[in-house]
Amino acid sequence: MEFVARQVQVPASELDAYEWSGRTVEYHRAQIRGHLGFRECSVADADKLTAWLAEHVACKERRPVSPPYPGALRPRNVPRAGVRHTGPSTGHRARPAG
């Protein structure tokens, strides 16, 4: 906070009173983006960033994962062997096949 306070030339204690949500902060962010020549991130930008991160970062950061218990990493919408899915979620649990 000290760094930001120096940049905007106010005492750091005054930043505690700043409203960090709402119209004022949105207006200030727009002013900062305009001054620096940036724009808000679009869905297409996020998709491009995700693809770039997957290609250049995630592949280098992967480490073996040991699940804390059997089946912990199984996606929730994939039934376990021997369990019949009963259709759309109705709040009922899957019943054993048989």
Secondary structure, DSSP 8 states (H G I E B T S, - for coil): -HHHHHHHTS-HHHHTTS--SSHHHHHHHHHHHHHHT-----HHHHHHHHHHHIIIIIHHH------SSTTTTS-TTS--TTEE--SS--S---EE--
